[in-house]
Amino acid sequence: MTVIDWLLDSDPAIRWQVLRDLTDAPEEQVAAERARVLSDGWGGRLLALQGPDGKWSTSAPTFSSEKAAQWWRSMDASRQGTLFPEWTSIAWSLTLMRGFGVEPGDPAVRDAVARVHANARWEHDGEPFFAGEVEPCINGRTVALGAYYGIDVEPIVNRLLGEQMADGGWNCEQENGSTRGSFHTTIEVLEGLTEYDRTASGGPEVAEAVARGHEYLLRRRMFHRLSTGERIAAWTQFSYPPFWHYDVLRGLDYLRAAEVKPDERVAEAVELVRGKQDADGRWLLENPHPGELHFPIDDEEGKPSRWNTLRALRVLRWYDSAAK
């Protein structure tokens, strides 16, 4: 079995992306396989788990402190289940469906998003879901979701544009005094603004902010500290789903999807990815982030990962094609 055959022996959520990104299949074949994400795949399975109030989970999260648990218990029920628990809340369920590639215009998807739009409130202060809240990392993700699912998120976009830091990044701790961007928050905001620009034509201000965000990543060669030049070891482990976490593979796959022309500043990161390919041409699942998934979408840690293999192969294809 070739690597491509192995990838195709999977859920439609993976298969349609393999056809589009690795085999150059005809558009009609890609579209037909993508439609199966809802009819026969993980997208439909996940959609069926949503409740009539728009929530996917109403269970109490496991917090590391009693103070946090008391905070959760004290809030109105409408604010529970939006960001927490990880990873079965509204925000993460919509993020997973976007990653699966569900068609946002499908009536069943539109109905699911409408339930969220009507009912969901953020834990922070009861803000409506698609109005965002105060942290750029959360707002970047909300922009990505709103833009993908066809909801107007321009007010959040404008807020994020005003919050970009002098180094070109964003940081969820900037409301608490942080003055430097973070990889985690910057990738969340970049993914959101790029999705917004793709679907709503964000204009020159969005394009400029995105370009500055790219420079934030590229000046750090995707996983180095700007101050010392040292590698950030945590970014060299490839997780899926990444959720709010940054890593090298996520960063490179974002640049590929954003149609950034690779330059020498990504070379070391790309070779890191290339060096992790095993003898069978696959990549392993590394560092799965603690929390619950609705159902498994990959193999166990240390086993060959179809998600990581798909993303790594299309990153290498993007980089190698540009070098020719």
C-alpha positions as CSV (number, residue, x, y, z in Angstrom):
1,M,0.0,0.0,0.0
2,T,1.4,3.4,-1.0
3,V,1.2,6.4,1.4
4,I,-1.5,7.9,-0.8
5,D,-3.5,4.6,-0.7
6,W,-3.1,4.6,3.1
7,L,-4.4,8.1,3.3
8,L,-7.3,7.4,1.1
9,D,-8.2,4.4,3.3
10,S,-9.8,6.8,5.8
11,D,-12.7,9.2,6.4
12,P,-14.0,11.6,3.7
13,A,-12.6,14.5,5.8
14,I,-9.1,13.3,5.0
15,R,-9.8,11.8,1.6
16,W,-11.1,14.9,-0.1
17,Q,-8.1,16.9,1.0
18,V,-5.7,14.2,-0.2
19,L,-7.5,14.3,-3.6
20,R,-7.2,18.1,-3.8
21,D,-3.8,18.7,-2.3
22,L,-1.8,15.6,-3.2
23,T,-3.3,13.9,-6.3
24,D,-4.6,16.9,-8.3
25,A,-7.9,15.1,-8.8
26,P,-10.6,16.7,-11.0
27,E,-12.7,19.3,-9.1
28,E,-15.8,17.3,-9.5
29,Q,-14.2,14.3,-7.8
30,V,-12.9,16.5,-5.0
31,A,-16.4,18.1,-4.5
32,A,-18.1,14.7,-4.5
33,E,-15.8,13.4,-1.8
34,R,-16.1,16.6,0.2
35,A,-19.9,16.2,0.2
36,R,-19.5,12.8,1.9
37,V,-17.9,14.5,4.9
38,L,-21.5,15.3,6.0
39,S,-23.3,12.3,4.5
40,D,-21.0,9.5,5.4
41,G,-18.1,11.0,7.5
42,W,-17.0,12.6,10.7
43,G,-18.7,15.9,9.8
44,G,-22.1,14.4,9.9
45,R,-21.3,12.4,13.0
46,L,-20.2,15.5,14.8
47,L,-23.1,17.5,13.6
48,A,-25.5,14.9,15.0
49,L,-24.1,15.4,18.5
50,Q,-25.2,19.0,18.7
51,G,-28.1,19.8,21.0
52,P,-31.1,22.1,20.2
53,D,-29.5,24.9,22.2
54,G,-26.4,24.8,19.9
55,K,-24.2,23.1,22.4
56,W,-22.2,19.9,22.0
57,S,-21.3,19.3,25.6
58,T,-22.9,20.4,28.9
59,S,-20.5,18.4,31.1
60,A,-18.4,20.3,33.6
61,P,-14.7,20.7,32.7
62,T,-12.0,19.4,34.9
63,F,-10.2,22.4,36.3
64,S,-6.9,22.5,38.1
65,S,-8.2,24.7,40.9
66,E,-11.3,24.8,43.0
67,K,-11.5,28.6,42.3
68,A,-11.8,27.9,38.6
69,A,-14.4,25.2,39.3
70,Q,-16.4,27.6,41.4
71,W,-16.2,30.2,38.6
72,W,-17.7,27.7,36.2
73,R,-20.5,26.7,38.6
74,S,-21.4,30.3,39.3
75,M,-22.2,31.3,35.7
76,D,-25.5,31.2,33.9
77,A,-26.1,28.0,31.9
78,S,-26.1,29.9,28.6
79,R,-22.4,30.7,29.2
80,Q,-21.3,27.1,29.9
81,G,-20.1,24.9,27.1
82,T,-18.8,27.7,24.8
83,L,-15.0,27.4,25.2
84,F,-15.0,24.8,27.9
85,P,-14.8,21.8,28.2
86,E,-11.8,21.1,26.0
87,W,-12.3,19.8,23.3
88,T,-16.0,19.2,23.1
89,S,-17.4,22.7,23.5
90,I,-19.1,24.8,20.8
91,A,-15.9,26.6,19.8
92,W,-13.9,23.4,19.3
93,S,-16.7,21.5,17.7
94,L,-17.1,24.2,15.1
95,T,-13.4,24.3,14.6
96,L,-13.2,20.6,14.0
97,M,-16.0,20.7,11.5
98,R,-14.2,23.5,9.7
99,G,-11.0,21.3,9.7
100,F,-13.1,18.4,8.3
101,G,-14.2,20.7,5.5
102,V,-17.9,20.6,5.9
103,E,-19.7,22.7,3.3
104,P,-20.7,25.8,5.2
105,G,-23.7,26.4,2.9
106,D,-25.2,23.0,3.5
107,P,-28.6,23.5,5.2
108,A,-27.8,21.2,8.1
109,V,-24.6,23.2,8.8
110,R,-26.4,26.5,8.4
111,D,-29.0,25.3,11.0
112,A,-26.3,24.2,13.4
113,V,-24.5,27.6,13.1
114,A,-27.8,29.4,13.5
115,R,-28.4,27.6,16.8
116,V,-25.0,28.8,18.0
117,H,-25.7,32.3,16.8
118,A,-29.0,32.5,18.6
119,N,-28.0,30.9,21.9
120,A,-24.2,30.7,22.6
121,R,-22.6,33.2,25.0
122,W,-18.9,33.4,26.0
123,E,-17.9,32.4,29.5
124,H,-16.0,35.6,29.9
125,D,-18.9,38.0,30.2
126,G,-21.8,36.5,28.4
127,E,-21.0,38.1,25.0
128,P,-22.8,36.6,22.0
129,F,-20.6,34.0,20.4
130,F,-20.0,35.7,17.1
131,A,-19.3,39.1,18.8
132,G,-16.2,37.6,20.3
133,E,-14.8,38.6,23.7
134,V,-11.5,40.2,24.9
135,E,-8.7,37.8,24.2
136,P,-7.1,38.0,20.7
137,C,-6.5,34.2,20.6
138,I,-10.2,33.5,21.1
139,N,-11.2,36.4,18.8
140,G,-8.9,35.2,16.0
141,R,-10.5,31.8,16.2
142,T,-14.0,33.3,16.2
143,V,-13.2,35.3,13.1
144,A,-12.1,32.1,11.3
145,L,-15.3,30.4,12.3
146,G,-17.5,33.4,11.5
147,A,-15.9,34.0,8.1
148,Y,-16.0,30.3,7.2
149,Y,-19.7,29.8,8.2
150,G,-20.9,33.1,6.7
151,I,-21.4,35.3,9.8
152,D,-20.5,39.0,9.9
153,V,-17.5,39.3,12.1
154,E,-16.2,42.7,10.9
155,P,-16.3,44.3,14.4
156,I,-13.9,41.6,15.7
157,V,-11.7,42.0,12.7
158,N,-11.4,45.7,13.4
159,R,-10.6,45.1,17.0
160,L,-7.8,42.6,16.1
161,L,-6.3,45.1,13.6
162,G,-6.1,47.6,16.4
163,E,-4.5,45.1,18.7
164,Q,-1.6,44.0,16.5
165,M,1.6,44.5,18.4
166,A,4.8,46.4,17.4
167,D,6.5,43.1,16.5
168,G,3.7,42.1,14.2
169,G,2.2,39.5,16.5
170,W,-0.7,39.2,18.9
171,N,-0.8,37.9,22.5
172,C,-3.7,36.7,24.6
173,E,-2.0,38.3,27.6
174,Q,-1.7,41.8,26.1
175,E,-4.7,42.9,28.1
176,N,-2.6,42.0,31.2
177,G,0.4,44.0,30.1
178,S,2.2,41.8,27.6
179,T,4.1,43.8,25.0
180,R,5.4,40.9,22.8
181,G,3.5,38.6,20.4
182,S,3.2,34.9,21.0
183,F,3.3,32.1,18.4
184,H,0.1,30.6,19.8
185,T,-2.0,33.7,19.5
186,T,-0.5,35.0,16.3
187,I,-1.3,31.8,14.4
188,E,-4.9,31.9,15.7
189,V,-5.3,35.5,14.5
190,L,-3.6,34.9,11.2
191,E,-5.8,31.9,10.4
192,G,-8.8,34.1,11.2
193,L,-7.8,37.1,9.2
194,T,-6.8,35.0,6.2
195,E,-10.1,33.2,6.2
196,Y,-11.9,36.6,6.5
197,D,-9.9,38.0,3.6
198,R,-10.7,34.9,1.5
199,T,-14.4,35.0,2.1
200,A,-15.1,38.7,2.7
201,S,-12.3,40.5,0.8
202,G,-10.9,42.2,3.9
203,G,-9.1,45.0,2.0
204,P,-5.6,46.6,2.3
205,E,-5.7,47.0,6.1
206,V,-6.3,43.2,6.6
207,A,-3.7,42.4,4.0
208,E,-1.1,44.6,5.7
209,A,-1.8,43.1,9.1
210,V,-1.5,39.6,7.7
211,A,1.8,40.4,6.0
212,R,3.2,41.8,9.3
213,G,2.0,38.6,11.0
214,H,3.8,36.5,8.5
215,E,7.0,38.4,9.2
216,Y,6.5,37.7,12.9
217,L,6.7,34.0,12.1
218,L,9.4,34.2,9.4
219,R,11.8,36.4,11.3
220,R,11.7,33.7,14.0
221,R,12.3,31.0,11.3
222,M,9.0,29.4,12.5
223,F,10.3,28.1,15.8
224,H,13.2,30.2,17.1
225,R,13.3,32.8,19.9
226,L,14.1,36.2,18.3
227,S,16.1,37.3,21.4
228,T,18.5,34.4,21.6
229,G,18.0,32.4,18.3
230,E,17.4,29.2,20.3
231,R,14.9,26.6,19.0
232,I,11.7,26.3,20.9
233,A,11.6,22.6,21.4
234,A,7.8,22.4,22.1
235,W,7.1,23.7,18.6
236,T,8.9,20.7,17.0
237,Q,6.2,18.2,18.2
238,F,3.4,17.8,15.7
239,S,-0.1,17.4,17.3
240,Y,-3.5,16.9,15.7
241,P,-5.8,18.5,16.4
242,P,-3.6,21.4,17.4
243,F,-6.5,23.4,18.9
244,W,-5.0,26.7,20.2
245,H,-1.4,25.4,20.2
246,Y,1.2,26.4,17.7
247,D,3.8,24.0,16.2
248,V,6.0,24.0,13.2
249,L,3.8,21.9,11.0
250,R,0.7,24.0,11.8
251,G,2.7,27.2,11.0
252,L,4.0,25.8,7.7
253,D,0.6,24.4,6.6
254,Y,-0.9,27.8,7.3
255,L,1.7,29.6,5.1
256,R,1.0,27.0,2.3
257,A,-2.8,27.5,2.6
258,A,-2.3,31.3,2.6
259,E,-0.3,31.0,-0.7
260,V,2.8,32.5,0.8
261,K,5.9,31.9,-1.4
262,P,8.4,30.1,0.8
263,D,11.9,31.7,1.2
264,E,15.1,30.7,3.0
265,R,13.6,31.5,6.4
266,V,11.3,28.4,6.3
267,A,14.1,26.1,5.1
268,E,15.1,24.8,8.5
269,A,11.5,24.2,9.6
270,V,10.7,22.4,6.3
271,E,13.8,20.1,6.8
272,L,12.6,19.4,10.3
273,V,9.3,18.2,8.9
274,R,11.1,16.2,6.2
275,G,13.3,14.5,8.7
276,K,10.4,13.2,10.7
277,Q,9.1,11.0,7.8
278,D,9.5,7.4,8.7
279,A,10.6,4.5,6.5
280,D,7.1,3.9,5.3
281,G,6.7,7.6,4.2
282,R,4.4,8.5,7.1
283,W,4.5,10.9,10.1
284,L,3.7,10.0,13.7
285,L,1.2,11.6,16.0
286,E,3.1,13.5,18.7
287,N,2.1,15.4,21.8
288,P,-1.7,15.0,21.7
289,H,-3.1,17.8,23.9
290,P,-4.9,16.7,27.1
291,G,-8.7,16.8,26.9
292,E,-11.6,14.8,25.5
293,L,-12.6,14.4,21.8
294,H,-16.1,13.5,20.8
295,F,-14.7,10.4,19.0
296,P,-11.2,9.4,17.7
297,I,-10.1,11.0,14.5
298,D,-6.5,9.6,14.4
299,D,-4.4,6.8,15.8
300,E,-2.7,6.9,19.2
301,E,0.4,8.9,20.1
302,G,3.5,7.5,18.5
303,K,1.5,5.8,15.8
304,P,1.4,6.9,12.1
305,S,-1.0,9.8,11.8
306,R,-3.0,10.4,8.7
307,W,-3.6,14.0,9.6
308,N,0.1,14.7,10.2
309,T,1.0,12.8,7.0
310,L,-1.5,14.7,4.9
311,R,-0.3,18.0,6.2
312,A,3.4,17.2,6.0
313,L,3.2,15.9,2.4
314,R,1.4,19.0,1.2
315,V,3.8,21.3,3.0
316,L,6.8,19.5,1.3
317,R,5.0,19.7,-2.1
318,W,4.4,23.4,-1.6
319,Y,8.1,24.0,-0.6
320,D,9.6,21.7,-3.2
321,S,7.5,23.1,-6.1
322,A,8.5,26.6,-5.3
323,A,12.2,25.6,-5.4
324,K,12.0,24.2,-8.9
